């Protein structure tokens, strides 16, 4: 029963995010806004407990969520063979760019602290 409450919380936050995104014509997708709202909501135990239980259940069955993707790829093998190389290149480049940005963001505060220590 707690897991269902967690799923309800997830859907409520996503729905609020969608309503805000569409109502105010915001450039962020509704699920992203909902996730940011849920981050605030997770400070409360009445939200954190049920959402945690629901998340544990979803993670334990995560492999089932990849079945539709696999079926879609098998259905469109001709497109994959035609554009597969380009898709692989885009995926590899975007992954490397994401890693580089994450490394720079993580390194940036450390560099500022080191500079302040040297200047003191």
C-alpha positions, 0 to 999 in steps of 0.5 A: 500500500505504501508503494502505491502512495509513492507512485501516486506522489510521483504522478502528482509531482509529474502532473504539477510539473506538466501543468506549470510547464504548459500553463506558463509556456516554460522552456523546461519539460513538465517531468523535469519541473516535477522532478525539481518539485519532488526534490523539495517534497522529499524533505518530508517523511510523508513523501520520502518513505512512500516514494523510496519504497516505490523507487525500490520496487521500480529499480528491482524490475528495471530490466522489464522497462527495457523490453519495449525499447528492444522490441522497437529496435528489432522492429526498425532494424532497417533504420538502425542499419541505415543510421546506426553509425551516426547514432553511435557517433552522436551517443558517444560524443554526447556522452563524452561532452557530458562527462567533460562538463561534469568533470569541469563542474566538479573541478571548478569549486575545488580550483577556487578553494585552492586559489583562495588558499594560495592567496591567503 
